[in-house]
Amino acid sequence: MAVLKDILYKVHLKKVQGSTSVDVTSIQIDSRKVSGGCVFVAIRGAQSDGHAFIEKAVSQGAVAIVCEQLPASMAEGVTYIEVTNTNEAVAYMAHQFYGEPSAKLKLVGVTGTNGKTTIATVLFKLFTQLGYKCGLISTVQNQIADEIIPATHTTPDAVSLNALLKRMLDENCTHVFMECSSHAIHQHRITGLHFTGALFSNITHDHLDYHKTFEEYIRVKKKFFDDLPSTSFAISNADDKRGEVMLQNTHAKKYLYSLKTMADFKGKILENVLTGLVMQVNDKEVHFRLIGEFNAYNLLAVYGAAVCLGEESETVLTTLSLLTGAEGRFDYSVSSGLIIGIVDYAHTPDALENVLMTIKKLRKGYEQVITVVGCGGDRDKTKRPVMAQTACDLSDRVILTSDNPRTEDPAQILRDMEEGLTSSAKRKYISIEDRREAIKTAVSFANKEDIILIAGKGHEKYQEIKGVKHPFDDKEILREMFELLGK
């Protein structure tokens, strides 16, 4: 329960009709969840416009309406508030309604195209091992200590997010590690939160279906750092060509990590094999269980954040050396017939290239690399031919298949992928629309010590076709096919 005028603190008000001294029982952005005492915030979404449901919200007992355009007729006894941006308004309102939970936690946000999930998850595991009660908000799952809460978005909406942070605070969490997607930043889902620290991993070609241009995508990511206060820390990847740009206008304390140049958190790969990484981190030599150069960067980011959070350097490295990464991120297993299977979430050209380059560096040279890859429907179409060509360039055999076609025709997605293939690439690939059949075919092609990469879905336990999520787990299917084919 809160008083409306108190939760409107920081909201940019244009017009107010009615009293702001009314009690509010909850904030809702979904009219179906409105009941007596609610304030309904009308959000303009991609699928529907909340303004169309104002009358319905009032009929269900909303005491206040927050909108970008006041309705033609207004009900008596209901407060109507016009604002410039309802996405921004609801974020400030939710933060106040739940008692500013982020200000009482050590909240660290992670943004970038690739690596967000691994960095956030490893930070969660590290600080849990160091004896803290922690929260995790990630693409794979949300977590309060040992309790797992399924995730529907990389970053939840502002109301759900603040409710979750309040719950974490009530359950005595001290640290929370959160992925901050470009969509979440642009849609103000994290507006108003107090971040103790922020990390940038890298930026590559992704989400152009949403942001339209690469420049806009960069600007949105950068805004996260621009908005940080001087009490926060900001850590960026010096080896990404936009790493230092991210920190240009931030008020936060700036730090850099790097494998290639001088930095606050400097790493050097001494050994990179299938059993893990041996690295020099600043002046210490450490063996890590995570594999590949991309994970060397992730580990440096985690190390830097832990030091900035006040942890002792040697204790951090010792604990980090024992940890594994996130599910579906270079998720490695070996069949009874000694075929290596790797499941990875790589769904951008850069991420796929990183995984395949890591495999290339780890292989002995005589094994086949067989890649199974698709592209999601209703997403950036320009990356489809690039993904297919990247797979063919860095693999011995490629099976193009369905990912999450969503509302698109999977056969058309495959045609889009095939479109950019060179003549030499065309000799390496086949297309099999059915993902289960594609994985089975990859296993049938494989011999002892060959490497099968199944890319694109990683941790996901479903395949979305025509709006329906069907159970589908790449790791489970791979294991099943190894057994079925006696491999």
C-alpha positions in Angstrom: 0.0 0.0 0.0 1.3 3.5 -0.9 -0.1 6.9 -1.5 -0.3 7.9 -5.2 1.6 11.2 -4.8 4.5 9.5 -3.0 5.1 7.0 -5.8 4.9 9.8 -8.5 8.2 11.2 -7.1 10.6 11.7 -10.1 7.8 11.1 -12.7 7.5 13.9 -15.3 3.9 15.0 -15.0 2.1 16.9 -17.8 -1.5 17.0 -16.5 -3.3 15.7 -13.4 -7.0 15.4 -13.0 -8.3 14.2 -9.6 -6.6 13.6 -6.3 -3.1 12.2 -5.8 -3.8 11.5 -2.1 -5.5 8.2 -2.9 -4.2 4.9 -1.6 -2.8 2.5 -4.1 -2.7 -1.3 -3.6 -0.7 -2.2 -6.6 0.7 -1.0 -10.0 -0.4 -2.9 -13.1 0.5 -2.6 -16.8 -1.7 -5.6 -17.8 -5.4 -4.6 -17.6 -6.4 -8.2 -17.0 -4.6 -8.0 -13.6 -6.4 -4.8 -12.4 -8.5 -5.0 -9.3 -9.8 -2.5 -6.7 -7.2 0.1 -5.6 -4.8 -0.4 -8.5 -3.1 2.2 -10.5 -3.1 1.2 -14.2 -0.3 2.4 -16.4 -1.1 2.4 -20.1 2.0 1.2 -22.1 2.3 1.3 -25.8 3.7 -2.1 -26.7 4.6 -3.9 -30.0 1.5 -6.1 -29.9 -1.1 -3.8 -28.2 -1.6 -0.3 -26.8 -2.6 -0.1 -23.1 -4.5 3.1 -23.8 -7.2 0.9 -25.5 -7.8 -0.8 -22.1 -8.2 2.3 -19.8 -12.0 1.9 -19.7 -11.7 -1.8 -18.8 -9.2 -1.0 -16.0 -11.5 1.6 -14.6 -14.5 -0.8 -14.7 -12.3 -3.4 -12.8 -11.6 -0.9 -9.9 -8.5 1.1 -10.9 -8.3 4.2 -8.7 -5.8 6.0 -11.0 -4.8 5.9 -14.6 -1.3 6.9 -15.9 -1.2 7.5 -19.6 0.4 9.4 -22.5 -2.9 10.7 -23.8 -5.9 11.4 -21.6 -9.1 9.6 -22.7 -12.0 11.7 -24.2 -14.3 10.8 -21.3 -13.0 10.4 -17.7 -14.8 8.5 -14.9 -15.7 10.4 -11.8 -13.7 9.6 -8.7 -10.7 8.2 -10.7 -7.4 10.1 -10.9 -6.0 10.6 -14.5 -2.4 11.5 -14.9 -0.8 12.4 -18.3 2.9 11.8 -18.7 5.4 12.1 -21.5 6.6 8.4 -21.4 4.6 5.7 -19.5 7.5 3.2 -19.7 9.7 5.7 -17.8 6.9 6.7 -15.4 6.1 3.1 -14.4 9.8 2.4 -13.7 10.0 5.4 -11.2 6.6 4.5 -9.7 7.5 0.8 -9.2 10.8 1.7 -7.6 9.1 4.0 -5.1 6.1 1.6 -4.5 8.4 -1.2 -3.5 10.6 1.1 -1.2 13.6 1.6 -3.5 15.0 -2.0 -3.0 17.9 -1.6 -5.3 19.3 1.2 -3.1 19.6 -1.3 -0.2 21.3 -4.0 -2.3 24.6 -4.2 -4.1 23.1 -4.4 -7.6 25.5 -5.0 -10.5 24.2 -4.8 -14.1 25.9 -6.6 -17.0 25.3 -5.4 -20.6 26.8 -6.2 -24.0 25.9 -8.5 -26.9 27.6 -11.7 -25.8 28.7 -12.9 -22.4 26.0 -11.3 -20.2 24.6 -14.6 -18.9 28.0 -16.1 -18.1 29.3 -13.0 -16.3 26.1 -12.6 -14.2 25.9 -16.3 -13.4 29.6 -16.7 -12.5 29.3 -13.5 -10.3 26.3 -15.1 -8.6 28.1 -18.4 -8.0 31.3 -16.6 -6.9 29.6 -14.4 -4.2 27.5 -17.3 -3.1 30.7 -19.3 -2.5 32.2 -16.3 -0.7 29.4 -16.6 1.8 26.9 -14.0 0.7 23.2 -14.5 0.0 22.7 -13.5 -3.6 20.1 -12.9 -6.3 20.4 -13.5 -10.0 18.3 -12.0 -12.8 19.3 -13.6 -16.1 18.2 -15.0 -19.5 18.4 -18.6 -18.2 16.7 -18.1 -14.8 16.1 -15.8 -11.9 17.4 -17.1 -8.6 17.1 -16.2 -4.9 19.9 -18.2 -3.2 18.9 -21.8 -4.0 15.3 -21.0 -5.2 15.0 -20.9 -9.0 12.4 -18.7 -10.6 11.9 -19.3 -14.4 12.8 -16.3 -16.6 10.5 -15.1 -19.4 12.7 -12.2 -20.5 16.4 -11.3 -20.2 15.3 -8.4 -18.0 11.7 -8.4 -16.5 9.3 -5.5 -16.9 9.8 -2.6 -14.4 7.0 -3.7 -12.0 8.0 -7.4 -11.9 11.7 -6.4 -11.6 11.2 -4.1 -8.6 8.9 -6.7 -7.0 11.6 -9.3 -7.5 14.3 -7.0 -6.0 12.1 -6.3 -3.0 11.6 -10.0 -2.5 15.4 -10.6 -2.7 15.9 -7.8 -0.1 13.2 -9.3 2.2 15.0 -12.7 2.0 18.2 -11.0 3.1 20.1 -11.0 -0.1 23.0 -8.5 -0.1 24.2 -8.8 -3.7 22.2 -9.1 -6.9 23.7 -9.7 -10.4 21.5 -8.8 -13.4 21.7 -8.9 -17.1 20.6 -5.6 -18.7 19.5 -6.2 -22.3 19.3 -3.3 -24.8 15.5 -3.8 -25.0 15.3 -3.3 -21.2 17.5 -0.1 -21.3 15.5 1.3 -24.2 12.1 0.5 -22.7 13.1 2.0 -19.3 12.7 -1.3 -17.4 15.8 -0.5 -15.4 15.2 3.3 -15.1 15.4 4.5 -11.5 17.4 1.6 -10.2 20.5 2.2 -8.1 23.4 0.3 -9.6 26.5 -0.3 -7.4 28.3 -1.3 -10.6 28.0 -1.9 -14.3 29.9 -4.1 -16.7 30.3 -4.0 -20.5 31.3 -7.2 -22.3 31.3 -6.4 -26.1 29.0 -5.2 -28.8 28.3 -6.9 -32.1 25.6 -7.3 -34.8 22.3 -8.1 -33.0 18.8 -6.9 -32.4 18.8 -4.7 -35.5 15.2 -5.8 -36.1 14.4 -3.7 -32.9 17.0 -0.9 -32.9 17.1 -0.5 -36.7 20.7 0.7 -36.9 23.9 -0.4 -35.2 24.6 3.2 -34.1 21.2 3.2 -32.2 22.1 -0.1 -30.6 25.4 1.3 -29.4 23.7 4.5 -28.1 21.2 2.5 -26.0 23.9 0.3 -24.4 26.0 3.5 -23.7 23.0 5.2 -22.0 23.2 2.6 -19.2 26.7 3.9 -18.3 25.8 7.6 -19.0 23.1 7.3 -16.3 25.4 5.9 -13.5 26.1 8.1 -10.5 29.6 8.9 -9.2 29.2 6.4 -6.4 29.1 3.5 -8.9 31.9 1.7 -10.7 31.9 1.0 -14.4 34.0 -1.8 -16.0 34.5 -2.1 -19.7 36.4 -4.4 -22.2 39.3 -2.4 -23.5 39.8 -4.9 -26.4 36.4 -4.1 -27.8 36.7 -1.2 -30.2 33.7 0.5 -28.5 34.8 -0.5 -24.9 36.2 2.9 -24.0 33.4 4.8 -25.8 30.9 3.2 -23.4 32.7 4.9 -20.5 33.2 8.4 -22.2 30.4 10.2 -20.4 29.9 8.2 -17.2 30.1 9.8 -13.8 31.1 6.3 -12.3 34.6 5.3 -11.4 36.1 3.8 -14.6 38.0 0.5 -14.9 39.1 -1.5 -18.0 39.9 -5.2 -18.5 42.0 -6.7 -21.3 43.9 -9.6 -22.8 45.8 -7.4 -25.3 46.7 -4.1 -23.7 47.4 -2.4 -20.4 44.4 -2.4 -18.1 43.3 -2.4 -14.5 42.4 -6.1 -14.8 44.9 -7.6 -17.2 44.8 -11.2 -18.4 47.1 -13.4 -20.5 46.1 -16.9 -21.7 48.9 -19.4 -21.0 47.0 -22.5 -22.0 43.6 -23.0 -23.6 42.5 -26.7 -23.7 39.3 -28.7 -23.3 40.0 -29.1 -19.6 40.0 -25.3 -19.1 42.1 -22.2 -19.2 45.4 -21.4 -17.6 45.7 -17.6 -17.3 47.8 -15.0 -15.7 45.5 -12.5 -14.1 47.5 -9.4 -13.1 50.4 -11.2 -11.5 48.8 -14.5 -10.5 48.7 -17.8 -12.5 45.3 -19.5 -12.2 43.7 -22.6 -13.7 40.0 -22.1 -14.6 37.4 -24.7 -15.5 35.8 -22.4 -18.2 37.0 -22.9 -21.7 38.0 -20.5 -24.5 39.2 -17.0 -25.1 35.7 -15.5 -24.8 35.5 -17.0 -21.3 38.9 -15.5 -20.5 37.2 -12.1 -21.1 34.2 -13.1 -19.0 36.4 -14.2 -16.1 38.3 -10.9 -16.2 35.0 -9.0 -16.0 33.9 -11.1 -13.0 37.3 -10.7 -11.3 37.2 -6.9 -11.8 33.7 -6.6 -10.4 34.5 -8.7 -7.4 37.6 -6.5 -6.6 35.5 -3.3 -7.1 32.9 -4.8 -4.7 35.7 -5.0 -2.0 36.7 -8.6 -2.2 40.3 -9.7 -1.7 42.0 -10.5 -5.0 43.6 -13.8 -4.1 40.5 -15.2 -2.5 38.5 -14.2 -5.6 40.9 -16.0 -8.0 41.0 -19.1 -5.8 37.2 -19.4 -5.7 36.8 -18.5 -9.3 39.1 -21.4 -10.3 36.6 -23.9 -8.9 33.5 -22.6 -10.7 31.7 -23.6 -13.9 29.8 -21.3 -16.2 26.1 -20.9 -17.2 24.0 -23.7 -18.6 23.9 -23.8 -22.4 27.1 -21.8 -22.7 29.8 -24.0 -24.3 28.1 -26.9 -22.5 30.4 -29.8 -23.0 29.9 -33.5 -22.8 31.5 -36.7 -24.2 29.6 -39.7 -25.5 30.5 -43.3 -24.6 32.0 -43.5 -28.2 34.2 -40.5 -27.4 32.3 -38.0 -29.6 32.4 -34.5 -28.1 29.1 -32.7 -28.0 28.9 -28.9 -27.3 25.6 -27.1 -26.8 25.9 -23.3 -27.0 23.4 -20.4 -27.1 25.4 -18.6 -29.9 22.7 -16.9 -31.9 24.6 -14.1 -33.5 27.4 -14.3 -36.2 30.0 -13.1 -33.7 29.0 -15.5 -31.0 29.0 -18.4 -33.4 32.4 -17.4 -34.7 33.7 -17.2 -31.2 32.6 -20.7 -30.3 33.9 -22.2 -33.6 37.2 -20.4 -33.2 37.5 -21.7 -29.7 36.8 -25.3 -31.0 39.4 -24.7 -33.7 42.0 -23.7 -31.2 41.2 -26.7 -29.0 41.0 -29.4 -31.6 44.0 -31.6 -32.5 43.4 -31.2 -36.3 42.2 -34.5 -37.6 38.6 -34.4 -36.1 35.6 -33.3 -38.0 33.7 -30.3 -36.7 30.0 -30.8 -37.4 27.8 -27.7 -36.7 24.0 -27.7 -36.4 22.6 -24.2 -36.5 19.5 -22.2 -37.3 18.1 -18.7 -36.9 15.1 -17.4 -35.0 12.0 -16.2 -36.7 10.6 -12.7 -36.2 14.1 -11.4 -35.6 16.9 -9.7 -37.5 16.9 -11.3 -40.9 20.2 -9.7 -42.1 22.2 -12.0 -39.9 20.8 -15.2 -41.4 23.2 -15.6 -44.4 26.1 -14.4 -42.3 25.4 -17.1 -39.7 25.2 -19.8 -42.3 28.5 -18.7 -44.0 30.3 -18.4 -40.7 29.2 -22.0 -39.8 30.5 -23.3 -43.2 33.8 -21.3 -43.0 34.7 -22.8 -39.6 33.2 -26.3 -39.8 33.8 -29.5 -41.9 30.1 -30.2 -42.2 27.0 -28.0 -41.5 23.4 -28.8 -41.0 21.1 -25.8 -41.3 17.9 -26.4 -39.3 15.0 -24.7 -37.5 15.6 -22.7 -34.3 12.6 -20.9 -32.9 10.7 -20.1 -36.1 8.0 -18.3 -34.0 5.4 -17.0 -36.5 7.6 -17.4 -39.6 7.8 -20.3 -42.1 10.9 -22.3 -41.1 11.6 -23.2 -44.7 11.8 -19.5 -45.6 14.3 -18.9 -42.8 16.4 -21.7 -44.2 16.2 -20.2 -47.6 17.4 -16.8 -46.2 20.3 -18.6 -44.5 21.3 -20.4 -47.8 21.1 -17.2 -49.8 24.5 -15.8 -48.9 26.5 -19.0 -49.2 29.6 -19.2 -51.4 30.1 -22.1 -53.8 32.6 -23.7 -51.5 30.3 -23.4 -48.5 27.4 -25.0 -50.5 29.5 -28.2 -50.8 29.6 -28.5 -47.0 26.0 -28.1 -45.9 22.6 -29.7 -46.0 19.3 -28.3 -44.7 17.0 -30.4 -42.4 14.1 -28.4 -41.2 13.2 -30.7 -38.3 15.7 -29.9 -35.5 15.5 -33.3 -33.8 16.3 -35.0 -37.2 19.1 -32.5 -37.8 20.8 -33.5 -34.5 20.3 -37.2 -35.2 21.9 -36.7 -38.6 24.9 -34.8 -37.1 25.4 -37.8 -34.7 25.2 -40.3 -37.5 27.9 -38.4 -39.4 30.2 -38.3 -36.3 33.1 -40.7 -35.5 35.3 -41.1 -32.4 36.8 -37.7 -31.3 34.7 -35.7 -33.8 33.1 -32.5 -32.4 29.4 -31.7 -32.7 28.3 -28.1 -32.0 24.6 -27.5 -31.6 24.2 -23.7 -31.7 21.5 -21.2 -31.1 19.3 -22.4 -28.3 21.6 -23.3 -25.5 19.7 -23.4 -22.1 16.2 -23.2 -23.7 13.9 -26.1 -23.0 11.4 -25.4 -25.8 11.0 -24.7 -29.5 8.6 -21.9 -30.4 6.5 -22.7 -33.5 3.4 -20.6 -34.5 3.1 -19.1 -31.0 3.3 -22.4 -29.2 6.3 -23.5 -27.1 6.9 -27.2 -27.6 9.3 -29.0 -25.2 12.7 -29.3 -26.8 16.1 -29.5 -25.1 19.2 -29.7 -27.3 21.3 -31.4 -24.6 18.6 -34.0 -24.0 18.1 -34.7 -27.7 21.9 -35.0 -28.2 22.2 -37.5 -25.4 19.2 -39.4 -26.7 20.7 -39.6 -30.2 24.1 -40.8 -28.9 22.3 -43.7 -27.1 19.9 -44.4 -30.0 22.7 -44.6 -32.6 25.2 -46.4 -30.2 27.7 -43.6 -30.5 
